[in-house]
Amino acid sequence: GNKGDFSSFNPEGASEYVVEAGGLTSVPFSIGQWWLERVTYQGAVDFMIDSRHYLGNERVACPGSFGWRDDHHFGWELHTLVPQFISNPSAYLRMPHQVKYEKPADSKLWGALAPPSENAPDIVKLIHWGADVIVTQKVSHEMLKSQLAYFLYAWPALEPYLPAQNYQVVRDYAFATWADPKSDRKYPYDESPEHNLLALKTKIGSTKGCLPPGFSVEPNLMMYELAKRENRPDAESYFDAAFKQADWMLKNLDWNDPLTTKGQRMSEFVTITGLAHFLREYPERAPKGLAAKINEWSKVVMRRSDIAISG
Protein backbone atom coordinates (compact mmCIF):
# COMPACT_ATOMS: atom_id res chain seq x y z
CA GLY A 1 0.00 0.00 0.00
CA ASN A 2 2.95 2.34 -0.55
CA LYS A 3 3.58 2.53 3.18
CA GLY A 4 6.62 1.41 5.16
CA ASP A 5 6.46 0.38 8.80
CA PHE A 6 9.82 0.70 10.55
CA SER A 7 8.47 0.46 14.10
CA SER A 8 10.75 -2.45 15.00
CA PHE A 9 13.87 -0.82 13.50
CA ASN A 10 15.63 0.70 16.50
CA PRO A 11 19.40 0.63 15.92
CA GLU A 12 22.08 1.76 18.34
CA GLY A 13 25.15 3.78 17.47
CA ALA A 14 25.63 6.55 14.93
CA SER A 15 25.58 4.63 11.66
CA GLU A 16 23.92 6.09 8.58
CA TYR A 17 21.08 4.39 6.72
CA VAL A 18 19.12 4.86 3.51
CA VAL A 19 15.72 3.67 2.32
CA GLU A 20 15.58 2.01 -1.09
CA ALA A 21 12.29 1.52 -2.96
CA GLY A 22 11.35 1.26 -6.61
CA GLY A 23 14.88 1.93 -7.76
CA LEU A 24 15.13 5.13 -5.71
CA THR A 25 17.44 5.74 -2.76
CA SER A 26 16.83 8.26 0.02
CA VAL A 27 19.39 10.67 1.42
CA PRO A 28 21.43 9.17 4.28
CA PHE A 29 20.01 9.51 7.78
CA SER A 30 20.83 8.38 11.33
CA ILE A 31 18.65 7.30 14.22
CA GLY A 32 19.35 7.86 17.91
CA GLN A 33 18.14 9.35 21.14
CA TRP A 34 17.52 13.10 20.87
CA TRP A 35 18.89 12.90 17.33
CA LEU A 36 16.83 15.77 15.94
CA GLU A 37 18.11 18.11 18.64
CA ARG A 38 21.69 16.91 18.22
CA VAL A 39 21.77 17.72 14.52
CA THR A 40 19.64 20.89 14.43
CA TYR A 41 20.61 23.04 17.44
CA GLN A 42 23.53 24.77 15.75
CA GLY A 43 21.71 25.31 12.48
CA ALA A 44 18.72 26.81 14.29
CA VAL A 45 20.91 29.26 16.20
CA ASP A 46 22.91 30.14 13.09
CA PHE A 47 19.71 30.98 11.24
CA MET A 48 18.48 33.27 14.03
CA ILE A 49 21.86 35.01 14.17
CA ASP A 50 22.02 35.69 10.45
CA SER A 51 18.37 36.66 9.93
CA ARG A 52 18.32 39.49 12.47
CA HIS A 53 17.09 42.79 11.10
CA TYR A 54 19.99 45.24 10.56
CA LEU A 55 22.61 42.87 12.06
CA GLY A 56 22.34 39.64 10.08
CA ASN A 57 24.03 38.63 6.86
CA GLU A 58 21.82 41.08 4.91
CA ARG A 59 21.74 44.54 6.45
CA VAL A 60 19.38 46.36 4.13
CA ALA A 61 16.23 47.48 5.95
CA CYS A 62 13.30 45.06 5.50
CA PRO A 63 9.89 46.84 5.48
CA GLY A 64 7.53 45.77 8.25
CA SER A 65 10.24 43.96 10.22
CA PHE A 66 11.36 44.64 13.78
CA GLY A 67 13.67 42.11 15.38
CA TRP A 68 14.16 39.66 12.54
CA ARG A 69 13.71 40.07 8.79
CA ASP A 70 10.16 39.47 7.60
CA ASP A 71 8.87 38.88 11.13
CA HIS A 72 6.07 41.50 11.26
CA HIS A 73 4.22 41.15 14.60
CA PHE A 74 3.80 37.36 14.56
CA GLY A 75 7.34 36.06 14.33
CA TRP A 76 7.10 34.38 17.78
CA GLU A 77 10.86 34.61 18.26
CA LEU A 78 10.97 34.76 22.06
CA HIS A 79 8.08 32.31 22.21
CA THR A 80 10.51 29.76 20.78
CA LEU A 81 14.02 30.90 21.71
CA VAL A 82 13.25 31.03 25.43
CA PRO A 83 11.77 27.51 25.67
CA GLN A 84 14.64 26.23 23.55
CA PHE A 85 17.20 27.59 25.99
CA ILE A 86 15.56 26.74 29.32
CA SER A 87 14.70 23.20 28.16
CA ASN A 88 18.37 22.29 27.66
CA PRO A 89 20.73 25.07 28.83
CA SER A 90 23.89 22.98 28.97
CA ALA A 91 23.70 22.21 25.23
CA TYR A 92 23.69 25.90 24.36
CA LEU A 93 26.48 26.65 26.84
CA ARG A 94 28.72 24.23 24.94
CA MET A 95 28.06 25.75 21.52
CA PRO A 96 30.43 28.22 19.80
CA HIS A 97 30.15 31.92 20.59
CA GLN A 98 29.57 33.93 17.41
CA VAL A 99 27.46 36.97 18.37
CA LYS A 100 29.27 40.21 19.10
CA TYR A 101 27.27 43.15 20.46
CA GLU A 102 26.98 46.04 18.02
CA LYS A 103 25.81 49.54 18.87
CA PRO A 104 22.98 50.85 16.67
CA ALA A 105 23.53 53.57 14.11
CA ASP A 106 20.13 54.89 15.23
CA SER A 107 19.43 54.78 18.99
CA LYS A 108 15.70 54.43 18.27
CA LEU A 109 16.24 50.90 16.92
CA TRP A 110 17.82 49.16 19.93
CA GLY A 111 19.95 49.96 22.95
CA ALA A 112 17.44 50.47 25.77
CA LEU A 113 18.90 47.32 27.32
CA ALA A 114 22.51 47.30 28.47
CA PRO A 115 24.66 44.82 26.49
CA PRO A 116 24.84 41.18 27.56
CA SER A 117 27.97 39.59 28.97
CA GLU A 118 30.48 38.67 26.29
CA ASN A 119 30.51 35.08 27.53
CA ALA A 120 26.73 34.72 27.23
CA PRO A 121 25.59 31.85 24.97
CA ASP A 122 24.53 32.98 21.53
CA ILE A 123 20.91 32.02 22.20
CA VAL A 124 20.85 34.27 25.26
CA LYS A 125 22.22 37.14 23.17
CA LEU A 126 19.43 36.51 20.66
CA ILE A 127 16.83 36.58 23.44
CA HIS A 128 18.37 39.84 24.67
CA TRP A 129 18.19 41.25 21.14
CA GLY A 130 14.53 40.34 20.74
CA ALA A 131 13.51 42.05 23.97
CA ASP A 132 15.78 45.07 23.34
CA VAL A 133 14.15 45.85 19.98
CA ILE A 134 10.65 45.74 21.47
CA VAL A 135 11.29 48.02 24.45
CA THR A 136 13.58 50.42 22.56
CA GLN A 137 11.06 50.96 19.77
CA LYS A 138 8.25 51.09 22.35
CA VAL A 139 6.34 48.46 20.42
CA SER A 140 2.85 47.97 21.89
CA HIS A 141 1.20 45.50 19.53
CA GLU A 142 -0.30 42.73 21.66
CA MET A 143 1.73 39.93 20.11
CA LEU A 144 5.05 41.71 20.26
CA LYS A 145 4.67 42.91 23.85
CA SER A 146 3.47 39.42 24.79
CA GLN A 147 6.94 38.16 23.85
CA LEU A 148 8.35 40.03 26.82
CA ALA A 149 6.59 37.61 29.18
CA TYR A 150 8.95 34.87 27.98
CA PHE A 151 12.01 36.99 28.71
CA LEU A 152 10.78 37.81 32.21
CA TYR A 153 9.60 34.28 32.99
CA ALA A 154 13.03 32.91 32.14
CA TRP A 155 14.97 35.57 34.03
CA PRO A 156 16.44 33.15 36.61
CA ALA A 157 18.13 31.30 33.71
CA LEU A 158 19.11 34.51 31.89
CA GLU A 159 20.32 36.45 34.93
CA PRO A 160 23.89 35.05 34.97
CA TYR A 161 24.52 36.59 31.55
CA LEU A 162 22.48 39.82 31.51
CA PRO A 163 22.65 43.04 33.56
CA ALA A 164 19.95 43.55 36.20
CA GLN A 165 18.99 46.70 34.28
CA ASN A 166 17.63 44.46 31.51
CA TYR A 167 15.11 42.85 33.83
CA GLN A 168 14.01 46.16 35.30
CA VAL A 169 13.44 47.84 31.94
CA VAL A 170 11.57 44.92 30.39
CA ARG A 171 9.50 44.35 33.55
CA ASP A 172 8.43 47.98 33.80
CA TYR A 173 7.57 48.21 30.12
CA ALA A 174 5.59 44.97 30.10
CA PHE A 175 3.48 45.86 33.11
CA ALA A 176 2.90 49.40 31.85
CA THR A 177 1.65 48.33 28.42
CA TRP A 178 0.09 44.89 29.03
CA ALA A 179 -3.52 46.07 29.31
CA ASP A 180 -3.20 49.04 26.94
CA PRO A 181 -5.70 48.52 24.08
CA LYS A 182 -3.82 50.85 21.72
CA SER A 183 -1.09 49.89 19.27
CA ASP A 184 1.82 52.11 18.36
CA ARG A 185 1.58 51.78 14.58
CA LYS A 186 -0.04 50.03 11.63
CA TYR A 187 1.23 46.54 10.94
CA PRO A 188 1.03 44.52 7.70
CA TYR A 189 -1.59 41.76 7.94
CA ASP A 190 -2.74 42.95 11.35
CA GLU A 191 -6.07 41.40 12.39
CA SER A 192 -6.08 42.31 16.10
CA PRO A 193 -9.19 44.37 17.05
CA GLU A 194 -7.37 45.81 20.11
CA HIS A 195 -4.28 45.13 22.19
CA ASN A 196 -5.32 44.64 25.83
CA LEU A 197 -3.74 41.31 26.75
CA LEU A 198 -6.07 40.89 29.74
CA ALA A 199 -9.10 41.01 27.45
CA LEU A 200 -10.91 37.94 26.12
CA LYS A 201 -9.87 37.23 22.52
CA THR A 202 -12.76 35.79 20.53
CA LYS A 203 -11.60 36.55 17.00
CA ILE A 204 -9.81 33.80 15.08
CA GLY A 205 -7.39 34.99 12.44
CA SER A 206 -7.17 34.03 8.81
CA THR A 207 -4.79 31.58 7.15
CA LYS A 208 -2.01 34.17 7.25
CA GLY A 209 -1.33 33.04 10.82
CA CYS A 210 -1.37 36.52 12.33
CA LEU A 211 -4.05 35.91 14.99
CA PRO A 212 -4.02 32.30 16.24
CA PRO A 213 -6.65 31.39 18.85
CA GLY A 214 -5.49 31.55 22.44
CA PHE A 215 -2.16 33.24 21.81
CA SER A 216 -2.54 35.19 25.08
CA VAL A 217 -2.94 32.13 27.35
CA GLU A 218 0.71 31.25 27.93
CA PRO A 219 1.97 34.86 28.15
CA ASN A 220 -0.65 35.63 30.81
CA LEU A 221 0.30 32.55 32.81
CA MET A 222 3.92 33.65 32.68
CA MET A 223 2.99 37.18 33.76
CA TYR A 224 1.01 35.64 36.62
CA GLU A 225 4.17 33.93 37.88
CA LEU A 226 6.16 37.13 37.42
CA ALA A 227 3.54 39.20 39.27
CA LYS A 228 3.66 36.75 42.19
CA ARG A 229 7.46 36.97 42.17
CA GLU A 230 7.14 40.75 42.31
CA ASN A 231 4.45 40.60 45.05
CA ARG A 232 2.06 42.60 42.90
CA PRO A 233 -1.53 42.90 44.16
CA ASP A 234 -2.88 42.38 40.62
CA ALA A 235 -1.26 38.96 40.13
CA GLU A 236 -4.57 37.09 39.93
CA SER A 237 -5.77 39.30 37.06
CA TYR A 238 -3.24 37.62 34.76
CA PHE A 239 -4.33 34.15 35.81
CA ASP A 240 -7.98 35.12 35.42
CA ALA A 241 -7.32 36.35 31.89
CA ALA A 242 -5.65 33.07 30.96
CA PHE A 243 -8.46 31.06 32.55
CA LYS A 244 -11.24 32.94 30.77
CA GLN A 245 -9.40 32.61 27.46
CA ALA A 246 -8.80 28.89 27.87
CA ASP A 247 -12.39 28.32 28.98
CA TRP A 248 -13.68 30.16 25.92
CA MET A 249 -11.49 27.99 23.72
CA LEU A 250 -12.86 24.78 25.26
CA LYS A 251 -16.39 25.88 24.50
CA ASN A 252 -15.90 27.48 21.09
CA LEU A 253 -13.01 25.92 19.15
CA ASP A 254 -13.77 23.10 16.74
CA TRP A 255 -10.51 21.27 16.04
CA ASN A 256 -12.01 19.86 12.85
CA ASP A 257 -11.98 23.38 11.42
CA PRO A 258 -8.46 23.87 10.02
CA LEU A 259 -8.59 27.56 10.97
CA THR A 260 -8.21 26.49 14.61
CA THR A 261 -5.19 24.31 13.86
CA LYS A 262 -3.09 23.79 10.72
CA GLY A 263 -4.82 26.70 8.98
CA GLN A 264 -2.77 29.02 11.20
CA ARG A 265 0.42 28.07 9.31
CA MET A 266 3.57 28.65 11.40
CA SER A 267 1.40 29.97 14.27
CA GLU A 268 -0.41 26.66 14.83
CA PHE A 269 1.79 25.66 17.77
CA VAL A 270 0.77 28.69 19.85
CA THR A 271 -2.76 27.42 20.54
CA ILE A 272 -2.03 23.95 21.87
CA THR A 273 1.16 25.02 23.67
CA GLY A 274 -0.80 27.51 25.76
CA LEU A 275 -3.45 24.95 26.70
CA ALA A 276 -0.85 22.29 27.52
CA HIS A 277 1.08 24.76 29.68
CA PHE A 278 -2.10 25.54 31.62
CA LEU A 279 -2.94 21.89 32.28
CA ARG A 280 0.60 20.90 33.22
CA GLU A 281 1.33 23.78 35.58
CA TYR A 282 -2.13 24.33 37.10
CA PRO A 283 -4.03 21.03 36.88
CA GLU A 284 -6.18 21.83 39.93
CA ARG A 285 -7.13 25.29 38.67
CA ALA A 286 -7.53 24.57 34.97
CA PRO A 287 -10.92 24.94 33.28
CA LYS A 288 -13.06 21.82 33.49
CA GLY A 289 -12.64 19.66 30.39
CA LEU A 290 -9.20 20.97 29.40
CA ALA A 291 -7.55 17.53 29.32
CA ALA A 292 -10.37 16.15 27.16
CA LYS A 293 -10.06 19.10 24.77
CA ILE A 294 -6.35 18.47 24.34
CA ASN A 295 -6.99 14.77 23.74
CA GLU A 296 -9.55 15.68 21.08
CA TRP A 297 -6.90 17.80 19.38
CA SER A 298 -4.42 14.91 19.36
CA LYS A 299 -6.96 12.62 17.71
CA VAL A 300 -7.62 15.16 14.96
CA VAL A 301 -3.88 15.49 14.34
CA MET A 302 -3.43 11.72 14.14
CA ARG A 303 -6.43 11.34 11.84
CA ARG A 304 -4.99 13.91 9.46
CA SER A 305 -1.70 12.02 9.54
CA ASP A 306 -3.49 8.83 8.47
CA ILE A 307 -2.55 6.97 11.65
CA ALA A 308 -4.95 4.37 12.96
CA ILE A 309 -6.52 5.42 16.25
CA SER A 310 -7.55 2.79 18.77
CA GLY A 311 -9.40 3.12 22.03
N, C-alpha and C positions, 0 to 999 in steps of 0.2 A: 504493500500500500504506500510505497514511497516514504516510509517512515523508518527510522533507525532507533532501536532501544539499546542504549549503552548503560543501563542502570547498574549492571553487574561489573562494569569495567571501572575499577578503582585502583589504579597503579600507584606505587610508591616511587619516590625518587624524582628526578628532574628531567627525565627523558622526553624527547619530542615525539609526537605521533602525527599521523595524517589519516584522513578518511578517504578511501577510494571507492568509487561507485560509477558504473556506466562509463568507464574509461576516463573519468575525471578524478583529479587528486586535489584535496584541500590544501590550504596553507598549513605549515607545521604549527602545532600547538602543544602545550604541556598541561598537566593536571596536577593539582596539589592543594594542600590546605592554604586558605587565604591567597590563592594564586592571583586572583584578579587584582587584589590590593598590591601584591608584591610587584606586579608588572605595570601598574598604572599610576602609582603615587607620584613618581617623578614627572611623568608626562603631564599629569593634571596640574601640578604646581607650575611647570614650565609654561603651560598654556596661559594660566592666570597671570603669570609675570609678564609675558610678552603682549597680552591683549589689553593691558591697562591703557586707559585713555591718557594721552599726552606722554606717558613714560614707557610704553611698550616698544615693540620693534617697528611700529609705524606711528609717527608722532604728529601726523596731520590731524587737525581737529575733526571729530566725527559728529555730525549734527545729531542732536537728541540724546547724546551719551553723557554720562556723568563719571562713574568710576571706571568702567570698562567699555571698550568700543562696542557700540550697538547694543547697549544694555537697556536703554530707556528707563522706565521705572520698575520693570519686572524682570530684572536680571537675577535676583535671588542670590547674590554673591555671598553675603554673610550668612544667609540661611544654609548654605552648603559648606563654606570654608570653616565656619566655627565647629559644626558637628564633625567634620573631617578631622580637625585637629584634636578636639577633646576626646574623640573616640579611640585615638591611638597616638598620643603625644610622642612617645619614644621613637616611633618611626620617623616622624618629621624632624626630631632633634638630630637624627643621624644623617639626614640628607645634606647635600652641598648647600653652601650659602652663596647665593647669587645676587640678591637684591641689595642695592646701595641706595641710601636715602638721597633724594634730590630735592633741592629747594625749588618752589614754583617760580616761573617767570612772572606770574600774576598771582598776588597773594589772595585773590578772591577764589582761586581754584582749590587749593589745599594749604595746610599749614596751621590750622587752628589747634591741632594736636602736636605736642612736642614730639620730636623724632623717636623712633624705637631704639632700643639697644642694638649696637652693631652685631652682637652675637645672637640676636633673636632668630629663630627659624624663619625661613622664607615665608611659610604660610602665616606666621604671626605678623610679619611685615605687610602681607597682603590684607589681612584682617584690619590692621591699623590703617592702611590706605583707604579701604572701603569706608570705614567710619569717619576718617578725616575729611574725605570729599563731601560727605553728607552734612556734617556740622559746619564746615567752612563755607559751603555754598548756601547754608541755611535752607536746605531742602526740606519741604514739609509735606510732600506727597505721602499718603498713608503707607504705601508699600516701601518706600525708601526709608522713612523714619522708623518703620517697623523693624528694619534690619538692625537698628541700634540695640534692640532688645537682646540679640544674639551676642553682640560684643559685651554688653553689661553682664549677661547671664554667665558668660565664660570668664569673667574677670579673674577669678582665683587662678585659672590656668594661664592667663595672659600676663598677670601682674609681674612675674619675674622678669619680663622682657620690655615692659612699657612703663613710662613715667606715670606717677599717680595723677598728674594733671590730666592725662588722657581720660581716665575714669571720671573725674570730676566734670570735665567739659561735656562728655557724651551723656553722662547721667543727667546733668542739669538741662541739656537741650532736649533729651527724650521726654523727661517729665513735663517740661514747659510746653511741648508741642503735641503730645500724645492725643489729647482730646480736642485739639484745634480742628474745626471742620474745613478750614480754608487751606488751599494749596498755593504754593509760591509762584507757580507758572503753569503754562499750558504744556502738556506732554503729548507726544505722538501716541495714538492708539489708546488714549486714556478713557476708561469707561467708569471710573469711580464717581458716584454721585456726590460724595463729600468725603472728608478725610479724618473724621473723629474715630479713632481706633477703639473707643469704648462703646461705640454705637453698634447695633445689630446690623449685619450686612446681609441683605436678602436678595441682592441682584447677583446673577450668575453671568460672568463674562462670556464673550464670544470665543470662537476657535482661535483667536489670536493668542490667547493665554494670558491676557493682561488683567483679568479679574477672576481668579479661581475661587470657588466656594470655600469659605472657612479659612482664608489666609490669615485672619487675625487671631485665630485660636492659640497657636503656639506662642506668638509674640506676647500676647496678654498673659499667658501662664508664666512666661519668663519674667515679665514685668512684675507679676505678683510676687515671685520669689525675690526679686530685687527690692521691691517696696518693703517686704518683710525684713530683708537684710538692713534696709535703711531706717527701719522703725517708723515708717510712714503711716499715718492714720487712715489713708485711703487705699491701703493694700488690698482689701477685699473687693474694691471696685474693679480691679483688673481680673480677679478670679471670676467675679460675677459676669463680666463681659464675655469671658471665654466660655463660661457655662451656658449662657443664653445663646451664644452663637452655635455651640455644639448641639444643644438641644434643638434649635431650629433646623439644623442639618439632619438630625435623626428623623425629624418629622416631615421634612420637605424634599430631601434629595433622593432621586431615583437613580441608583447606580446603573440601571439599564440604559439611561440616557447618556450618550457619550459626552455631552457637554459637562457632565458632573465628574468625568474621569478622563479618558484618553483624549477627549475633544479639547482639553486645555493645553495640549502640546507639552512643552517643557515645564509647564507649571502644574502638571497633574500631581506630582508628588506632594505638593503643599497641603492638599486637602486631607489625605489619609495620614500624613505625618502628624498633623495637628491633633487629629482624633486619637491616634495611637499614643502620642505623648500624654494626652489627658488621661486615658485609661491606665497607662502604666504608672504614672506618677501620683494620680489621685483616684485610685479605684473605688474608695469609699465615698467620694464626693462627686463622682462622674454622673452625668445624666443617665437615667434609667434606660437600658436598651442599647448602650454604646457598644458593648462587646458584640452583641448580635448584629449591629449595623456594620461593624468592621468585618465580621465573618461573612455577611452578605456581599460586601465589596470583594472579598477574596474569591468567593465563588464566581462572581461575574468575571473577574480577571482570569481565572482558570478556564472558564467556559470559552472566553475569547481566544485563549491560547490552545484550544482544542485538546484539553487534558481531561480525561475521564474523572468525574467527581463521584465519590462513593460516600455513603453515610448521610 
